[in-house]
């Protein structure tokens, strides 16, 4: 649920200030469907999902695989071509803009991973890992859309312990159901 764009938008201020308010659906089938999607996200983020093979991106170009320090040395994202250049001659592609711009915890994932490796040579395992990260983020975005499609139904039939007007609040214990 925390990955549903609708949820993140609705509770943006609350998420910045406090613990997340998690709607638990009273519909068992819906709960199991959401739990399965959550399991997919966990596997994707741990880079252990079978959905990562084959990878969505590849590493291309000739060179030594060294990540440039700056844009002047070639480190950049080319949105028109869907390429992440690590230097003037080598790049990962295709990398959609939504994957390049994807953030977790305030960090732009694809950019941060490479910035942490500036002036280092990428080994074969590094290249494989980055291709898997790109794939994981693309699949994460797709799973988020699936969760978002189910979110309204989950919020409509929430398990709750208190009621304030027509809204369930305060899910500290799972003792009652919204009527």
Secondary structure, 3 states (H helix, E strand, C coil): CCCCHHHHHHCHHHHHHCCCCCCCECCHHHHHHHHHHHHHHHHHHCCCCHHHCCCCCEEECCCCCECCCCHHHCCEEECCCCEEECCCCCEEECCCHHHHCCEECCEEHHHHHHHCCCCCECCHHHHHHHHHHHHHHHHHHHHHHHHHHHHHHHHHCEEECEEECCEEECCCCCCEECC
